Amino acid sequence: MRPLIISLVQSINGSFAQDGWSTGVSTDTDFRHFLALRRRASALVIDRPTALNRQLPVINAPGKALEHTPVHVLTESDPAPLAAQLSELGVDYRATRFTPESVAEVIASLDTRADTSAGEELIVCESGPHLGFRLLESYPGAELQLSVSPRYIHTATSHFCQLRTEIELRLIEARAEDDQVFLRYRRA
């Protein structure tokens, strides 16, 4: 079974995006980790909203580090209309239908880059929490790499709340007990 890593980032208070972008909750350290993981990928898996986001730079555009890395858009709906939309956008992403019951077969059938630097076929999922949940639920051995950024963020697009704030925090302690990680922070 191919290794599958689901990469998610969130703020300390659970925001997955700020102004529609996961980079809004990310830090420089998280971004360096993300780039290293992406460079190891022999294929990327994304969801429909990520693929159709016109503000997102093309993931595998010519001249980019991932120019030869196949990008697969997993969808639970008919992939034909999505493929047409992707073609209109001029992106070389492959739309693939999956169901929770078929996800292992779909992952096994994905095209990958032939020249993997680590010698291992690694599929990396870069999407929102919905696809991440589906893959964790249905793909045996899927691994979640969750980065928790030391930022407390409330914006109009990150929460259903009128409070607007962004507070940088500093990690003062991290400990694990059983499968729970406890993080202690103070204002930076």
MOGIUR-V854512 format. One record per backbone hydrogen bond with DSSP energy under -1.0 kcal/mol. CO is the residue of the C=O (numbers start at 0). NH is the residue of the N-H. E is the energy in kcal/mol with one decimal. If there is no record, write none. Layout:
CO NH E
CO NH E
This chain:
2 122 -2.5
3 142 -2.8
4 124 -3.2
5 144 -3.2
7 146 -2.7
9 148 -3.0
10 13 -2.2
14 10 -2.3
17 20 -1.4
20 17 -2.3
21 24 -1.7
26 30 -2.6
27 31 -2.2
28 32 -2.1
29 33 -2.7
30 34 -2.6
31 35 -2.2
32 36 -2.4
33 37 -2.6
34 38 -2.3
35 39 -1.2
41 112 -3.3
42 123 -2.3
43 71 -3.0
44 125 -2.7
45 73 -2.3
46 50 -2.3
47 51 -2.4
52 55 -1.4
57 60 -1.1
60 63 -2.2
63 66 -1.8
65 68 -1.9
69 43 -2.6
70 93 -2.8
71 45 -2.7
72 95 -2.9
74 97 -2.2
78 82 -2.9
79 83 -2.0
80 84 -2.2
81 85 -2.7
82 86 -2.2
83 87 -2.2
84 88 -1.8
85 90 -2.1
90 92 -1.0
93 72 -3.0
95 74 -2.4
98 102 -1.2
101 105 -2.5
102 106 -2.7
103 107 -2.1
104 108 -1.4
113 115 -1.2
121 41 -2.8
121 42 -1.2
122 4 -2.7
123 44 -2.7
124 6 -2.3
127 131 -1.7
128 132 -2.5
129 133 -2.2
130 134 -2.6
131 135 -2.6
132 136 -2.6
133 137 -1.7
134 138 -2.7
138 141 -2.1
142 5 -3.5
144 7 -2.2
146 9 -2.4
148 150 -2.4
149 168 -3.0
150 11 -1.8
151 166 -2.1
153 164 -1.9
154 158 -1.6
158 160 -1.5
164 153 -2.5
166 151 -2.4
167 187 -2.3
169 185 -1.9
172 183 -2.8
174 181 -3.5
176 179 -2.4
179 176 -2.7
181 174 -2.3
183 171 -3.0
183 172 -1.3
185 169 -3.4
